[in-house]
Amino acid sequence: MAKLKLGPIEDDKPVKLTIELPAAVHRDLIAYARAHAAESGLNEALPPERLIPRMVEQFMASDRGFARTRR
């Protein structure tokens, strides 16, 4: 299995957001959650709402243009 970019997910106090996703994106998130659980040794997959914040965080951290604007 390929190494996933998303590492362990820590518990943190969340801020609630409501978003709409295309059905295909939601299906892909569920599939990703299953792969993440298998790679992380979890008994069951995390719900997509637990994955999304970490994915967005990693996306922003890897965006060089965003990093330049924050300096």
PQR file of N, CA, C, O and H, with PARSE charges and radii, in Angstrom:
ATOM      1  N   MET A   1       0.836  -1.178   0.000 -0.4000 1.5000
ATOM      2  CA  MET A   1       0.000   0.000   0.000 -0.0000 2.0000
ATOM      3  C   MET A   1       0.880   1.240   0.000  0.5500 1.7000
ATOM      4  O   MET A   1       1.928   1.263   0.645 -0.5500 1.4000
ATOM      5  N   ALA A   2       0.459   2.260  -0.717 -0.4000 1.5000
ATOM      6  CA  ALA A   2       1.195   3.516  -0.772 -0.0000 2.0000
ATOM      7  C   ALA A   2       1.073   4.259   0.551  0.5500 1.7000
ATOM      8  O   ALA A   2       0.059   4.156   1.241 -0.5500 1.4000
ATOM      9  H   ALA A   2      -0.393   2.241  -1.241  0.4000 1.0000
ATOM     10  N   LYS A   3       2.103   4.999   0.893 -0.4000 1.5000
ATOM     11  CA  LYS A   3       2.102   5.795   2.117 -0.0000 2.0000
ATOM     12  C   LYS A   3       1.214   7.009   1.912  0.5500 1.7000
ATOM     13  O   LYS A   3       1.413   7.764   0.960 -0.5500 1.4000
ATOM     14  H   LYS A   3       2.927   5.083   0.332  0.4000 1.0000
ATOM     15  N   LEU A   4       0.240   7.211   2.786 -0.4000 1.5000
ATOM     16  CA  LEU A   4      -0.662   8.355   2.690 -0.0000 2.0000
ATOM     17  C   LEU A   4       0.007   9.600   3.276  0.5500 1.7000
ATOM     18  O   LEU A   4       0.837   9.504   4.180 -0.5500 1.4000
ATOM     19  H   LEU A   4       0.078   6.598   3.559  0.4000 1.0000
ATOM     20  N   LYS A   5      -0.362  10.755   2.753 -0.4000 1.5000
ATOM     21  CA  LYS A   5       0.200  12.002   3.240 -0.0000 2.0000
ATOM     22  C   LYS A   5      -0.359  12.393   4.600  0.5500 1.7000
ATOM     23  O   LYS A   5       0.302  13.089   5.370 -0.5500 1.4000
ATOM     24  H   LYS A   5      -1.036  10.833   2.018  0.4000 1.0000
ATOM     25  N   LEU A   6      -1.565  11.950   4.895 -0.4000 1.5000
ATOM     26  CA  LEU A   6      -2.213  12.331   6.140 -0.0000 2.0000
ATOM     27  C   LEU A   6      -1.735  11.425   7.260  0.5500 1.7000
ATOM     28  O   LEU A   6      -1.937  10.212   7.217 -0.5500 1.4000
ATOM     29  H   LEU A   6      -2.103  11.385   4.269  0.4000 1.0000
ATOM     30  N   GLY A   7      -1.104  12.015   8.257 -0.4000 1.5000
ATOM     31  CA  GLY A   7      -0.601  11.248   9.386 -0.0000 2.0000
ATOM     32  C   GLY A   7      -1.644  11.107  10.477  0.5500 1.7000
ATOM     33  O   GLY A   7      -2.839  11.230  10.208 -0.5500 1.4000
ATOM     34  H   GLY A   7      -0.940  13.001   8.292  0.4000 1.0000
ATOM     35  N   PRO A   8      -1.211  10.850  11.706 -0.5600 1.5000
ATOM     36  CA  PRO A   8      -2.143  10.696  12.817  0.2800 2.0000
ATOM     37  C   PRO A   8      -2.985  11.955  13.027  0.5500 1.7000
ATOM     38  O   PRO A   8      -2.521  13.071  12.793 -0.5500 1.4000
ATOM     39  N   ILE A   9      -4.213  11.763  13.466 -0.4000 1.5000
ATOM     40  CA  ILE A   9      -5.127  12.878  13.699 -0.0000 2.0000
ATOM     41  C   ILE A   9      -5.261  13.072  15.205  0.5500 1.7000
ATOM     42  O   ILE A   9      -5.666  12.159  15.924 -0.5500 1.4000
ATOM     43  H   ILE A   9      -4.590  10.857  13.656  0.4000 1.0000
ATOM     44  N   GLU A  10      -4.920  14.254  15.667 -0.4000 1.5000
ATOM     45  CA  GLU A  10      -4.981  14.553  17.093 -0.0000 2.0000
ATOM     46  C   GLU A  10      -6.354  15.110  17.453  0.5500 1.7000
ATOM     47  O   GLU A  10      -7.025  15.731  16.628 -0.5500 1.4000
ATOM     48  H   GLU A  10      -4.591  14.995  15.083  0.4000 1.0000
ATOM     49  N   ASP A  11      -6.758  14.878  18.699 -0.4000 1.5000
ATOM     50  CA  ASP A  11      -7.981  15.493  19.192 -0.0000 2.0000
ATOM     51  C   ASP A  11      -7.692  16.950  19.479  0.5500 1.7000
ATOM     52  O   ASP A  11      -6.671  17.285  20.080 -0.5500 1.4000
ATOM     53  H   ASP A  11      -6.213  14.374  19.370  0.4000 1.0000
ATOM     54  N   ASP A  12      -8.587  17.806  19.052 -0.4000 1.5000
ATOM     55  CA  ASP A  12      -8.440  19.230  19.267 -0.0000 2.0000
ATOM     56  C   ASP A  12      -9.842  19.815  19.353  0.5500 1.7000
ATOM     57  O   ASP A  12     -10.784  19.258  18.788 -0.5500 1.4000
ATOM     58  H   ASP A  12      -9.416  17.534  18.564  0.4000 1.0000
ATOM     59  N   LYS A  13      -9.984  20.918  20.045 -0.4000 1.5000
ATOM     60  CA  LYS A  13     -11.303  21.533  20.154 -0.0000 2.0000
ATOM     61  C   LYS A  13     -11.674  22.128  18.796  0.5500 1.7000
ATOM     62  O   LYS A  13     -11.005  23.041  18.313 -0.5500 1.4000
ATOM     63  H   LYS A  13      -9.219  21.371  20.504  0.4000 1.0000
ATOM     64  N   PRO A  14     -12.728  21.617  18.189 -0.5600 1.5000
ATOM     65  CA  PRO A  14     -13.074  22.061  16.835  0.2800 2.0000
ATOM     66  C   PRO A  14     -13.899  23.340  16.813  0.5500 1.7000
ATOM     67  O   PRO A  14     -14.516  23.731  17.804 -0.5500 1.4000
ATOM     68  N   VAL A  15     -13.887  23.970  15.656 -0.4000 1.5000
ATOM     69  CA  VAL A  15     -14.775  25.081  15.337 -0.0000 2.0000
ATOM     70  C   VAL A  15     -15.714  24.534  14.278  0.5500 1.7000
ATOM     71  O   VAL A  15     -15.260  24.014  13.258 -0.5500 1.4000
ATOM     72  H   VAL A  15     -13.386  23.652  14.851  0.4000 1.0000
ATOM     73  N   LYS A  16     -16.998  24.642  14.501 -0.4000 1.5000
ATOM     74  CA  LYS A  16     -17.966  24.014  13.606 -0.0000 2.0000
ATOM     75  C   LYS A  16     -18.176  24.854  12.346  0.5500 1.7000
ATOM     76  O   LYS A  16     -18.429  26.056  12.413 -0.5500 1.4000
ATOM     77  H   LYS A  16     -17.366  25.065  15.329  0.4000 1.0000
ATOM     78  N   LEU A  17     -18.062  24.184  11.193 -0.4000 1.5000
ATOM     79  CA  LEU A  17     -18.352  24.772   9.894 -0.0000 2.0000
ATOM     80  C   LEU A  17     -19.339  23.860   9.180  0.5500 1.7000
ATOM     81  O   LEU A  17     -19.337  22.647   9.386 -0.5500 1.4000
ATOM     82  H   LEU A  17     -17.856  23.207  11.139  0.4000 1.0000
ATOM     83  N   THR A  18     -20.167  24.442   8.356 -0.4000 1.5000
ATOM     84  CA  THR A  18     -21.072  23.655   7.532 -0.0000 2.0000
ATOM     85  C   THR A  18     -20.671  23.865   6.089  0.5500 1.7000
ATOM     86  O   THR A  18     -20.611  25.002   5.620 -0.5500 1.4000
ATOM     87  H   THR A  18     -20.169  25.428   8.188  0.4000 1.0000
ATOM     88  N   ILE A  19     -20.394  22.771   5.371 -0.4000 1.5000
ATOM     89  CA  ILE A  19     -20.004  22.863   3.971 -0.0000 2.0000
ATOM     90  C   ILE A  19     -20.789  21.846   3.156  0.5500 1.7000
ATOM     91  O   ILE A  19     -21.309  20.866   3.690 -0.5500 1.4000
ATOM     92  H   ILE A  19     -20.443  21.848   5.752  0.4000 1.0000
ATOM     93  N   GLU A  20     -20.861  22.093   1.879 -0.4000 1.5000
ATOM     94  CA  GLU A  20     -21.460  21.138   0.963 -0.0000 2.0000
ATOM     95  C   GLU A  20     -20.364  20.612   0.061  0.5500 1.7000
ATOM     96  O   GLU A  20     -19.548  21.374  -0.458 -0.5500 1.4000
ATOM     97  H   GLU A  20     -20.438  22.889   1.445  0.4000 1.0000
ATOM     98  N   LEU A  21     -20.352  19.295  -0.123 -0.4000 1.5000
ATOM     99  CA  LEU A  21     -19.360  18.646  -0.974 -0.0000 2.0000
ATOM    100  C   LEU A  21     -20.077  17.916  -2.096  0.5500 1.7000
ATOM    101  O   LEU A  21     -21.184  17.414  -1.901 -0.5500 1.4000
ATOM    102  H   LEU A  21     -21.014  18.675   0.298  0.4000 1.0000
ATOM    103  N   PRO A  22     -19.464  17.852  -3.257 -0.5600 1.5000
ATOM    104  CA  PRO A  22     -20.027  16.984  -4.290  0.2800 2.0000
ATOM    105  C   PRO A  22     -20.016  15.535  -3.789  0.5500 1.7000
ATOM    106  O   PRO A  22     -19.140  15.139  -3.021 -0.5500 1.4000
ATOM    107  N   ALA A  23     -20.993  14.763  -4.231 -0.4000 1.5000
ATOM    108  CA  ALA A  23     -21.111  13.364  -3.780 -0.0000 2.0000
ATOM    109  C   ALA A  23     -19.840  12.580  -4.076  0.5500 1.7000
ATOM    110  O   ALA A  23     -19.423  11.751  -3.268 -0.5500 1.4000
ATOM    111  H   ALA A  23     -21.705  15.084  -4.855  0.4000 1.0000
ATOM    112  N   ALA A  24     -19.225  12.831  -5.218 -0.4000 1.5000
ATOM    113  CA  ALA A  24     -18.000  12.102  -5.578 -0.0000 2.0000
ATOM    114  C   ALA A  24     -16.872  12.405  -4.595  0.5500 1.7000
ATOM    115  O   ALA A  24     -16.103  11.510  -4.244 -0.5500 1.4000
ATOM    116  H   ALA A  24     -19.563  13.505  -5.875  0.4000 1.0000
ATOM    117  N   VAL A  25     -16.767  13.646  -4.153 -0.4000 1.5000
ATOM    118  CA  VAL A  25     -15.731  14.013  -3.178 -0.0000 2.0000
ATOM    119  C   VAL A  25     -16.011  13.310  -1.848  0.5500 1.7000
ATOM    120  O   VAL A  25     -15.090  12.816  -1.198 -0.5500 1.4000
ATOM    121  H   VAL A  25     -17.392  14.373  -4.438  0.4000 1.0000
ATOM    122  N   HIS A  26     -17.269  13.268  -1.449 -0.4000 1.5000
ATOM    123  CA  HIS A  26     -17.628  12.591  -0.203 -0.0000 2.0000
ATOM    124  C   HIS A  26     -17.287  11.102  -0.273  0.5500 1.7000
ATOM    125  O   HIS A  26     -16.752  10.546   0.687 -0.5500 1.4000
ATOM    126  H   HIS A  26     -18.018  13.669  -1.977  0.4000 1.0000
ATOM    127  N   ARG A  27     -17.590  10.458  -1.391 -0.4000 1.5000
ATOM    128  CA  ARG A  27     -17.241   9.043  -1.551 -0.0000 2.0000
ATOM    129  C   ARG A  27     -15.731   8.846  -1.471  0.5500 1.7000
ATOM    130  O   ARG A  27     -15.255   7.894  -0.853 -0.5500 1.4000
ATOM    131  H   ARG A  27     -18.024  10.910  -2.170  0.4000 1.0000
ATOM    132  N   ASP A  28     -14.979   9.751  -2.099 -0.4000 1.5000
ATOM    133  CA  ASP A  28     -13.517   9.649  -2.042 -0.0000 2.0000
ATOM    134  C   ASP A  28     -13.000   9.854  -0.620  0.5500 1.7000
ATOM    135  O   ASP A  28     -12.048   9.193  -0.207 -0.5500 1.4000
ATOM    136  H   ASP A  28     -15.366  10.525  -2.601  0.4000 1.0000
ATOM    137  N   LEU A  29     -13.618  10.763   0.130 -0.4000 1.5000
ATOM    138  CA  LEU A  29     -13.212  10.967   1.523 -0.0000 2.0000
ATOM    139  C   LEU A  29     -13.455   9.719   2.352  0.5500 1.7000
ATOM    140  O   LEU A  29     -12.631   9.366   3.196 -0.5500 1.4000
ATOM    141  H   LEU A  29     -14.392  11.300  -0.206  0.4000 1.0000
ATOM    142  N   ILE A  30     -14.568   9.052   2.125 -0.4000 1.5000
ATOM    143  CA  ILE A  30     -14.863   7.821   2.860 -0.0000 2.0000
ATOM    144  C   ILE A  30     -13.833   6.749   2.503  0.5500 1.7000
ATOM    145  O   ILE A  30     -13.345   6.041   3.383 -0.5500 1.4000
ATOM    146  H   ILE A  30     -15.238   9.339   1.440  0.4000 1.0000
ATOM    147  N   ALA A  31     -13.503   6.629   1.223 -0.4000 1.5000
ATOM    148  CA  ALA A  31     -12.486   5.659   0.800 -0.0000 2.0000
ATOM    149  C   ALA A  31     -11.133   6.012   1.407  0.5500 1.7000
ATOM    150  O   ALA A  31     -10.403   5.125   1.848 -0.5500 1.4000
ATOM    151  H   ALA A  31     -13.900   7.205   0.508  0.4000 1.0000
ATOM    152  N   TYR A  32     -10.795   7.294   1.433 -0.4000 1.5000
ATOM    153  CA  TYR A  32      -9.528   7.731   2.027 -0.0000 2.0000
ATOM    154  C   TYR A  32      -9.515   7.397   3.521  0.5500 1.7000
ATOM    155  O   TYR A  32      -8.504   6.936   4.051 -0.5500 1.4000
ATOM    156  H   TYR A  32     -11.388   8.015   1.074  0.4000 1.0000
ATOM    157  N   ALA A  33     -10.644   7.631   4.195 -0.4000 1.5000
ATOM    158  CA  ALA A  33     -10.729   7.347   5.631 -0.0000 2.0000
ATOM    159  C   ALA A  33     -10.482   5.866   5.905  0.5500 1.7000
ATOM    160  O   ALA A  33      -9.825   5.515   6.885 -0.5500 1.4000
ATOM    161  H   ALA A  33     -11.465   8.005   3.765  0.4000 1.0000
ATOM    162  N   ARG A  34     -11.001   5.008   5.049 -0.4000 1.5000
ATOM    163  CA  ARG A  34     -10.766   3.567   5.215 -0.0000 2.0000
ATOM    164  C   ARG A  34      -9.291   3.235   5.025  0.5500 1.7000
ATOM    165  O   ARG A  34      -8.718   2.468   5.800 -0.5500 1.4000
ATOM    166  H   ARG A  34     -11.534   5.293   4.253  0.4000 1.0000
ATOM    167  N   ALA A  35      -8.677   3.812   3.997 -0.4000 1.5000
ATOM    168  CA  ALA A  35      -7.249   3.572   3.754 -0.0000 2.0000
ATOM    169  C   ALA A  35      -6.413   4.108   4.908  0.5500 1.7000
ATOM    170  O   ALA A  35      -5.446   3.471   5.327 -0.5500 1.4000
ATOM    171  H   ALA A  35      -9.142   4.435   3.368  0.4000 1.0000
ATOM    172  N   HIS A  36      -6.785   5.278   5.420 -0.4000 1.5000
ATOM    173  CA  HIS A  36      -6.073   5.896   6.550 -0.0000 2.0000
ATOM    174  C   HIS A  36      -6.174   5.005   7.784  0.5500 1.7000
ATOM    175  O   HIS A  36      -5.188   4.811   8.495 -0.5500 1.4000
ATOM    176  H   HIS A  36      -7.570   5.795   5.080  0.4000 1.0000
ATOM    177  N   ALA A  37      -7.362   4.465   8.038 -0.4000 1.5000
ATOM    178  CA  ALA A  37      -7.554   3.590   9.194 -0.0000 2.0000
ATOM    179  C   ALA A  37      -6.702   2.330   9.065  0.5500 1.7000
ATOM    180  O   ALA A  37      -6.084   1.888  10.033 -0.5500 1.4000
ATOM    181  H   ALA A  37      -8.163   4.623   7.461  0.4000 1.0000
ATOM    182  N   ALA A  38      -6.675   1.763   7.871 -0.4000 1.5000
ATOM    183  CA  ALA A  38      -5.876   0.554   7.657 -0.0000 2.0000
ATOM    184  C   ALA A  38      -4.395   0.835   7.866  0.5500 1.7000
ATOM    185  O   ALA A  38      -3.694   0.043   8.494 -0.5500 1.4000
ATOM    186  H   ALA A  38      -7.178   2.122   7.085  0.4000 1.0000
ATOM    187  N   GLU A  39      -3.921   1.953   7.345 -0.4000 1.5000
ATOM    188  CA  GLU A  39      -2.503   2.295   7.479 -0.0000 2.0000
ATOM    189  C   GLU A  39      -2.142   2.664   8.911  0.5500 1.7000
ATOM    190  O   GLU A  39      -1.033   2.383   9.365 -0.5500 1.4000
ATOM    191  H   GLU A  39      -4.491   2.597   6.835  0.4000 1.0000
ATOM    192  N   SER A  40      -3.073   3.291   9.622 -0.4000 1.5000
ATOM    193  CA  SER A  40      -2.807   3.758  10.984 -0.0000 2.0000
ATOM    194  C   SER A  40      -3.082   2.708  12.046  0.5500 1.7000
ATOM    195  O   SER A  40      -2.798   2.921  13.224 -0.5500 1.4000
ATOM    196  H   SER A  40      -3.974   3.519   9.253  0.4000 1.0000
ATOM    197  N   GLY A  41      -3.637   1.568  11.630 -0.4000 1.5000
ATOM    198  CA  GLY A  41      -3.945   0.519  12.592 -0.0000 2.0000
ATOM    199  C   GLY A  41      -5.184   0.793  13.421  0.5500 1.7000
ATOM    200  O   GLY A  41      -5.343   0.220  14.499 -0.5500 1.4000
ATOM    201  H   GLY A  41      -3.868   1.395  10.672  0.4000 1.0000
ATOM    202  N   LEU A  42      -6.067   1.659  12.939 -0.4000 1.5000
ATOM    203  CA  LEU A  42      -7.302   1.952  13.658 -0.0000 2.0000
ATOM    204  C   LEU A  42      -8.314   0.847  13.402  0.5500 1.7000
ATOM    205  O   LEU A  42      -8.306   0.225  12.340 -0.5500 1.4000
ATOM    206  H   LEU A  42      -5.939   2.125  12.063  0.4000 1.0000
ATOM    207  N   ASN A  43      -9.180   0.605  14.370 -0.4000 1.5000
ATOM    208  CA  ASN A  43     -10.209  -0.427  14.211 -0.0000 2.0000
ATOM    209  C   ASN A  43     -11.279  -0.016  13.210  0.5500 1.7000
ATOM    210  O   ASN A  43     -11.822  -0.854  12.490 -0.5500 1.4000
ATOM    211  H   ASN A  43      -9.187   1.111  15.233  0.4000 1.0000
ATOM    212  N   GLU A  44     -11.576   1.268  13.170 -0.4000 1.5000
ATOM    213  CA  GLU A  44     -12.574   1.751  12.222 -0.0000 2.0000
ATOM    214  C   GLU A  44     -12.150   3.101  11.654  0.5500 1.7000
ATOM    215  O   GLU A  44     -11.354   3.824  12.254 -0.5500 1.4000
ATOM    216  H   GLU A  44     -11.135   1.949  13.755  0.4000 1.0000
ATOM    217  N   ALA A  45     -12.688   3.420  10.508 -0.4000 1.5000
ATOM    218  CA  ALA A  45     -12.328   4.659   9.821 -0.0000 2.0000
ATOM    219  C   ALA A  45     -12.905   5.869  10.560  0.5500 1.7000
ATOM    220  O   ALA A  45     -14.007   5.815  11.108 -0.5500 1.4000
ATOM    221  H   ALA A  45     -13.334   2.833  10.020  0.4000 1.0000
ATOM    222  N   LEU A  46     -12.144   6.948  10.562 -0.4000 1.5000
ATOM    223  CA  LEU A  46     -12.640   8.199  11.108 -0.0000 2.0000
ATOM    224  C   LEU A  46     -13.680   8.778  10.149  0.5500 1.7000
ATOM    225  O   LEU A  46     -13.609   8.535   8.945 -0.5500 1.4000
ATOM    226  H   LEU A  46     -11.249   6.992  10.117  0.4000 1.0000
ATOM    227  N   PRO A  47     -14.637   9.534  10.665 -0.5600 1.5000
ATOM    228  CA  PRO A  47     -15.591  10.172   9.766  0.2800 2.0000
ATOM    229  C   PRO A  47     -14.885  11.267   8.952  0.5500 1.7000
ATOM    230  O   PRO A  47     -13.895  11.837   9.409 -0.5500 1.4000
ATOM    231  N   PRO A  48     -15.391  11.559   7.754 -0.5600 1.5000
ATOM    232  CA  PRO A  48     -14.748  12.564   6.902  0.2800 2.0000
ATOM    233  C   PRO A  48     -14.516  13.906   7.589  0.5500 1.7000
ATOM    234  O   PRO A  48     -13.515  14.573   7.324 -0.5500 1.4000
ATOM    235  N   GLU A  49     -15.423  14.303   8.459 -0.4000 1.5000
ATOM    236  CA  GLU A  49     -15.257  15.600   9.124 -0.0000 2.0000
ATOM    237  C   GLU A  49     -14.036  15.652  10.031  0.5500 1.7000
ATOM    238  O   GLU A  49     -13.591  16.740  10.396 -0.5500 1.4000
ATOM    239  H   GLU A  49     -16.236  13.761   8.675  0.4000 1.0000
ATOM    240  N   ARG A  50     -13.489  14.512  10.398 -0.4000 1.5000
ATOM    241  CA  ARG A  50     -12.243  14.481  11.164 -0.0000 2.0000
ATOM    242  C   ARG A  50     -11.028  14.563  10.251  0.5500 1.7000
ATOM    243  O   ARG A  50      -9.966  15.011  10.682 -0.5500 1.4000
ATOM    244  H   ARG A  50     -13.851  13.628  10.102  0.4000 1.0000
ATOM    245  N   LEU A  51     -11.163  14.137   8.993 -0.4000 1.5000
ATOM    246  CA  LEU A  51     -10.057  14.171   8.042 -0.0000 2.0000
ATOM    247  C   LEU A  51      -9.885  15.545   7.392  0.5500 1.7000
ATOM    248  O   LEU A  51      -8.764  16.011   7.187 -0.5500 1.4000
ATOM    249  H   LEU A  51     -12.026  13.773   8.643  0.4000 1.0000
ATOM    250  N   ILE A  52     -10.994  16.174   7.076 -0.4000 1.5000
ATOM    251  CA  ILE A  52     -10.961  17.410   6.286 -0.0000 2.0000
ATOM    252  C   ILE A  52     -10.079  18.496   6.908  0.5500 1.7000
ATOM    253  O   ILE A  52      -9.276  19.091   6.189 -0.5500 1.4000
ATOM    254  H   ILE A  52     -11.905  15.795   7.243  0.4000 1.0000
ATOM    255  N   PRO A  53     -10.191  18.783   8.215 -0.5600 1.5000
ATOM    256  CA  PRO A  53      -9.335  19.846   8.768  0.2800 2.0000
ATOM    257  C   PRO A  53      -7.852  19.570   8.584  0.5500 1.7000
ATOM    258  O   PRO A  53      -7.085  20.474   8.251 -0.5500 1.4000
ATOM    259  N   ARG A  54      -7.446  18.319   8.799 -0.4000 1.5000
ATOM    260  CA  ARG A  54      -6.035  17.971   8.651 -0.0000 2.0000
ATOM    261  C   ARG A  54      -5.579  18.085   7.199  0.5500 1.7000
ATOM    262  O   ARG A  54      -4.459  18.514   6.923 -0.5500 1.4000
ATOM    263  H   ARG A  54      -8.069  17.585   9.069  0.4000 1.0000
ATOM    264  N   MET A  55      -6.464  17.694   6.270 -0.4000 1.5000
ATOM    265  CA  MET A  55      -6.149  17.796   4.846 -0.0000 2.0000
ATOM    266  C   MET A  55      -5.980  19.257   4.434  0.5500 1.7000
ATOM    267  O   MET A  55      -5.048  19.603   3.709 -0.5500 1.4000
ATOM    268  H   MET A  55      -7.374  17.345   6.494  0.4000 1.0000
ATOM    269  N   VAL A  56      -6.884  20.101   4.900 -0.4000 1.5000
ATOM    270  CA  VAL A  56      -6.794  21.533   4.581 -0.0000 2.0000
ATOM    271  C   VAL A  56      -5.530  22.126   5.188  0.5500 1.7000
ATOM    272  O   VAL A  56      -4.838  22.917   4.547 -0.5500 1.4000
ATOM    273  H   VAL A  56      -7.642  19.820   5.489  0.4000 1.0000
ATOM    274  N   GLU A  57      -5.232  21.740   6.429 -0.4000 1.5000
ATOM    275  CA  GLU A  57      -4.023  22.212   7.105 -0.0000 2.0000
ATOM    276  C   GLU A  57      -2.767  21.851   6.309  0.5500 1.7000
ATOM    277  O   GLU A  57      -1.887  22.689   6.113 -0.5500 1.4000
ATOM    278  H   GLU A  57      -5.794  21.097   6.949  0.4000 1.0000
ATOM    279  N   GLN A  58      -2.692  20.604   5.854 -0.4000 1.5000
ATOM    280  CA  GLN A  58      -1.521  20.175   5.090 -0.0000 2.0000
ATOM    281  C   GLN A  58      -1.454  20.857   3.731  0.5500 1.7000
ATOM    282  O   GLN A  58      -0.370  21.189   3.250 -0.5500 1.4000
ATOM    283  H   GLN A  58      -3.407  19.923   6.014  0.4000 1.0000
ATOM    284  N   PHE A  59      -2.610  21.065   3.116 -0.4000 1.5000
ATOM    285  CA  PHE A  59      -2.636  21.760   1.832 -0.0000 2.0000
ATOM    286  C   PHE A  59      -2.085  23.173   1.994  0.5500 1.7000
ATOM    287  O   PHE A  59      -1.242  23.603   1.206 -0.5500 1.4000
ATOM    288  H   PHE A  59      -3.490  20.796   3.507  0.4000 1.0000
ATOM    289  N   MET A  60      -2.554  23.898   3.008 -0.4000 1.5000
ATOM    290  CA  MET A  60      -2.084  25.268   3.210 -0.0000 2.0000
ATOM    291  C   MET A  60      -0.602  25.306   3.568  0.5500 1.7000
ATOM    292  O   MET A  60       0.118  26.208   3.138 -0.5500 1.4000
ATOM    293  H   MET A  60      -3.239  23.549   3.648  0.4000 1.0000
ATOM    294  N   ALA A  61      -0.145  24.337   4.348 -0.4000 1.5000
ATOM    295  CA  ALA A  61       1.271  24.297   4.735 -0.0000 2.0000
ATOM    296  C   ALA A  61       2.169  24.050   3.536  0.5500 1.7000
ATOM    297  O   ALA A  61       3.322  24.481   3.530 -0.5500 1.4000
ATOM    298  H   ALA A  61      -0.729  23.604   4.697  0.4000 1.0000
ATOM    299  N   SER A  62       1.662  23.365   2.523 -0.4000 1.5000
ATOM    300  CA  SER A  62       2.484  23.063   1.354 -0.0000 2.0000
ATOM    301  C   SER A  62       2.323  24.074   0.227  0.5500 1.7000
ATOM    302  O   SER A  62       2.984  23.958  -0.805 -0.5500 1.4000
ATOM    303  H   SER A  62       0.725  23.015   2.528  0.4000 1.0000
ATOM    304  N   ASP A  63       1.460  25.057   0.406 -0.4000 1.5000
ATOM    305  CA  ASP A  63       1.220  26.069  -0.626 -0.0000 2.0000
ATOM    306  C   ASP A  63       2.230  27.213  -0.460  0.5500 1.7000
ATOM    307  O   ASP A  63       2.105  28.037   0.447 -0.5500 1.4000
ATOM    308  H   ASP A  63       0.923  25.152   1.245  0.4000 1.0000
ATOM    309  N   ARG A  64       3.210  27.250  -1.329 -0.4000 1.5000
ATOM    310  CA  ARG A  64       4.282  28.249  -1.211 -0.0000 2.0000
ATOM    311  C   ARG A  64       3.758  29.670  -1.386  0.5500 1.7000
ATOM    312  O   ARG A  64       4.233  30.590  -0.720 -0.5500 1.4000
ATOM    313  H   ARG A  64       3.312  26.582  -2.065  0.4000 1.0000
ATOM    314  N   GLY A  65       2.789  29.857  -2.271 -0.4000 1.5000
ATOM    315  CA  GLY A  65       2.208  31.183  -2.469 -0.0000 2.0000
ATOM    316  C   GLY A  65       1.545  31.681  -1.200  0.5500 1.7000
ATOM    317  O   GLY A  65       1.680  32.852  -0.845 -0.5500 1.4000
ATOM    318  H   GLY A  65       2.403  29.110  -2.812  0.4000 1.0000
ATOM    319  N   PHE A  66       0.834  30.808  -0.517 -0.4000 1.5000
ATOM    320  CA  PHE A  66       0.189  31.171   0.738 -0.0000 2.0000
ATOM    321  C   PHE A  66       1.242  31.510   1.795  0.5500 1.7000
ATOM    322  O   PHE A  66       1.082  32.471   2.548 -0.5500 1.4000
ATOM    323  H   PHE A  66       0.724  29.857  -0.806  0.4000 1.0000
ATOM    324  N   ALA A  67       2.308  30.729   1.849 -0.4000 1.5000
ATOM    325  CA  ALA A  67       3.372  30.981   2.819 -0.0000 2.0000
ATOM    326  C   ALA A  67       3.990  32.360   2.594  0.5500 1.7000
ATOM    327  O   ALA A  67       4.300  33.069   3.552 -0.5500 1.4000
ATOM    328  H   ALA A  67       2.438  29.949   1.237  0.4000 1.0000
ATOM    329  N   ARG A  68       4.171  32.744   1.315 -0.4000 1.5000
ATOM    330  CA  ARG A  68       4.736  34.063   1.019 -0.0000 2.0000
ATOM    331  C   ARG A  68       3.818  35.187   1.496  0.5500 1.7000
ATOM    332  O   ARG A  68       4.294  36.211   1.986 -0.5500 1.4000
ATOM    333  H   ARG A  68       3.920  32.168   0.536  0.4000 1.0000
ATOM    334  N   THR A  69       2.507  35.000   1.356 -0.4000 1.5000
ATOM    335  CA  THR A  69       1.584  36.059   1.753 -0.0000 2.0000
ATOM    336  C   THR A  69       1.491  36.186   3.256  0.5500 1.7000
ATOM    337  O   THR A  69       1.131  37.248   3.763 -0.5500 1.4000
ATOM    338  H   THR A  69       2.121  34.167   0.958  0.4000 1.0000
ATOM    339  N   ARG A  70       1.807  35.125   3.982 -0.4000 1.5000
ATOM    340  CA  ARG A  70       1.743  35.177   5.448 -0.0000 2.0000
ATOM    341  C   ARG A  70       2.974  35.814   6.072  0.5500 1.7000
ATOM    342  O   ARG A  70       2.947  36.185   7.245 -0.5500 1.4000
ATOM    343  H   ARG A  70       2.100  34.262   3.570  0.4000 1.0000
ATOM    344  N   ARG A  71       4.047  35.946   5.311 -0.4000 1.5000
ATOM    345  CA  ARG A  71       5.287  36.534   5.852 -0.0000 2.0000
ATOM    346  C   ARG A  71       5.190  38.003   6.008  0.5500 1.7000
ATOM    347  O   ARG A  71       6.146  38.641   6.449 -0.5500 1.4000
ATOM    348  H   ARG A  71       4.069  35.644   4.358  0.4000 1.0000
TER
END
